[in-house]
């Protein structure tokens, strides 16, 4: 029993020992695992500590670098503040100085109190009391209060103060988010000085510009005053009894005077170009007549050089447009004048063509072709510059400033057009420009046409260009055109074609001349009428030669003139075919309607029959004066039927009169006067009284001659004072007032007259300015002085007559007495 218990206890102890050993082994394993895990964790912590230590070291190094960089940046910034000449300061939110650079401190002239910590108000007080600042008339307290008030706003406005030494300081301050204020003091003394210098320079430049404008205006006035005598006297001379050649000479004088005015205007235009004040003044005008007038003006120069001038105006292109006629004439005069100047032989041709119109506007292309010396390719791009010319050995013989083409380009650009040039050395040049002009809606002229009785026309012309131009003017209208290059060829053609209705011939041709051709055609039975188209002076023809031609026309001839001459001949031929043949000595049959041409030397025109009235217009007077235009000459028709009715014929060819009048038997209607007196008025009628204030004796003579045919009482005043005195004495019906006069000018005289009228309650007398001032703005300035109208010298007779006509009051005698 006892042993069993012992064994049992030993077995239990063994079991307990085994269990404890197993438990111990398990715990050892767990402890080992824990130790392994703790070891790994320790290693991890150690690595992290090492990394953090390295990071801390790097951060420490970076922090040190940043601090070093910051110190260097601060040092640099401060060094910059100390170096700049402008003052720099910082104030805290309580307006106390935190820091300031030496330039800022130097403003206070070494005051020891100016240091960090001083208040802004104290700084202002020191500036005022120590005389550092010029308060510009304000008291010290007011100035300090004003400066402190600036800082009270949300935004501080800049201010300029003047120091005792004359320096000017501009204060620019800005408030920060924390209330600090940064103040910058800019030394603007040099800037103000430069502004003052610029202001002075601008004042001087404006004064110089005004002086230049005044000089140009004065030169324009001084040149226009004698030109008024030249142009106006030539116009009056042209109205006297002159033969055709004399009339051409007089007209050349007049147009040359007008060309001189163009040169004067060129100087003014160039000045306006510099000031960009060049303006256009559009008005209705006749483009074909303008081209013709420019050609006729240049024709004498071309004839001296034996250079042919030709005009090819598109037959389907209208002639009436709206534009600045004066500026376009200036363009054409410049271009055509250059073409003739640089052409030693050959021809100059003007071509005018048009594109189909759109919206009432016609695009026109004008080309001026010459056979001159040409332009080098490298100069073409510079030819339109100011004072530029193609300078080489070929053109040094030609004078000129090179200003005309520059003005021409400016004018074309101003018209919205384009100008260009094509040229070849030794072959010639072609200047072309394109512009768009509105059609004149008020143009009531019928389309150009040729009588259906005119079936075949023979053109005898040596020059191929002239032949082709005439052919293009006739063929599209249904006329069969035959061409001949000589009189001999023409006679051969007439032998084979006796049905020719008219012959157009030149005067000078190889072989037989145009006169000999006309003589041989006239000797033929039933020979066609011969029309002379010649570039030569028609006045050089003998009376015998002149009688050989039915009509004589100057080349280039306008379409209307050519067609009118042909239509007149066709109508006469039609009438003659309906009657018996008329011999040189036979009287016309009774009842035959014979159409007479204009005689070569017309007898004095009878006085025109006018309706009673205060005035008959200048146009009516011109009709009476020019009842027989010199363009159409027929001695044969005069001998056959000297007293028969006239057929309306074309106006003059354009060389004599820019405003031709169609011949008519219709009564002339006078314009309505200002206040027509009733017929039954019992008050006796008196002449219209006209006062002309003009200091220049030549201009007085011109004015007197221009109104010589009017039934008026004319009185002259030599200056403005005499004009005012004359107004007080007789109360004229109207006054013509010159502007530039001694003692008292026209504007001051007008103002005194207007003041006197207002004082006495009188109606204003019409006052028209007669002046040589032609600058832009002159008209507005003159009219603003109280004048009613404005006429520029050189004066034109029609304009003066029209102005007088419009101002005739009631109770006056007619301006043209009845006879």
SULVENLIN-V211675 format. One line per field, one symbol per residue. burial: 1 if it has 9 or more other C-alpha atoms within 8 Angstrom, else 0. A space follows every 10 residues. Layout:
burial->???
This chain:
burial->0000000000 0000000000 0000000000 0000000000 0000000000 0000000000 0000000000 0000000100 1100011111 1110111111 1011100100 0001010111 0011111100 0111100001 0011001101 1000010000 1111001111 1111100001 1111111110 0100000000 0000000000 0000011101 1111111111 1111110100 0101101101 1111111100 1101010111 0110000000 0001111111 1111111110 0110001111 1111000001 1111101011 1111111011 0111111111 1111000000 1111111111 1111110011 0011100101 0000100000 0111111111 1111101110 1011101111 1111111111 0000000001 1001111111 1100011011 1111100011 1011111011 1001000001 1111111010 0111101110 1100001111 1111000100 0000111111 1111011110 1111111111 1101110000 0000000100 0001111111 0000100000 0001111101 1111000011 1111111101 1001000011 1111110000 0110000001 0011011000 0000001111 1111100011 0101011000 1101011111 1111011000 0111111110 1001111111 1111001000 0000011111 1111000100 0110111101 1111101001 1101111110 111111000
